[in-house]
Amino acid sequence: MVRQMRTETTLRLGGILMQNGWVTEQNLNKALHYQLIHGGLLGNILVDFDWAEESRVKEAARLVPPKGRLGEMLMGLGVLT
């Protein structure tokens, strides 16, 4: 069973991977540090360094809600009509 880690604001890829035991906290931190310095997508970094399986990253990515467009978000909140 896949567990989703929920925060008040959003679901994050790394959190979902850690919550399900698909990546260690240490390897996630290494990947985030690498991303900060070199750029790139977190999932690709984790897979490229063999810190996570591609199938698990894809599964976790499906659980992350897509980022909406600003106008749609504001309409959904009732700020715009």
C-alpha positions in Angstrom: 0.0 0.0 0.0 1.4 3.4 -1.0 1.3 6.0 1.8 1.0 9.7 0.9 2.7 12.2 3.2 0.5 15.2 3.5 1.6 18.6 4.7 -0.5 21.7 5.1 0.5 23.1 1.7 1.4 20.3 -0.6 2.6 16.8 -1.2 6.3 16.6 -2.1 8.1 14.0 -4.1 10.9 13.4 -1.6 8.5 13.1 1.3 6.4 10.5 -0.5 9.5 8.5 -1.4 10.8 8.6 2.2 7.4 7.9 3.8 7.2 4.7 1.7 10.8 3.6 2.4 11.8 4.1 -1.3 14.7 6.5 -0.5 16.6 7.1 2.7 16.7 10.5 4.3 20.5 10.6 3.8 20.2 10.0 0.0 17.3 12.4 -0.4 19.4 15.1 1.3 22.4 14.3 -1.0 20.1 14.6 -4.0 18.6 17.9 -2.8 22.1 19.2 -2.3 23.2 18.1 -5.7 20.1 19.7 -7.2 20.8 23.0 -5.5 24.3 23.1 -6.9 23.9 21.5 -10.4 20.1 21.9 -11.1 18.1 19.1 -12.6 15.0 17.2 -11.6 15.0 15.5 -8.2 13.6 12.2 -9.5 16.2 12.0 -12.3 19.0 12.7 -9.8 17.8 10.0 -7.4 17.6 7.5 -10.2 20.9 8.5 -11.9 22.8 8.0 -8.6 20.9 4.7 -7.9 19.4 6.2 -4.8 15.9 5.3 -5.8 14.3 3.0 -8.4 12.8 4.6 -11.4 9.5 2.8 -11.0 9.2 4.1 -7.4 10.0 7.6 -8.4 7.3 7.5 -11.2 4.8 6.0 -8.7 5.5 8.8 -6.2 5.4 11.5 -8.9 1.8 10.4 -9.7 0.8 11.2 -6.2 2.1 14.8 -6.3 -0.7 17.1 -7.4 0.0 19.1 -10.5 0.7 22.7 -10.0 -2.2 24.7 -11.2 -2.3 28.0 -13.1 -2.5 31.1 -10.9 -5.9 32.2 -12.4 -7.4 28.8 -11.8 -6.2 28.7 -8.2 -7.5 32.2 -7.5 -10.9 31.3 -9.0 -11.0 28.1 -6.9 -10.3 30.2 -3.8 -13.1 32.6 -4.7 -10.7 35.6 -5.1 -11.5 35.9 -8.8 -14.8 35.3 -10.5 
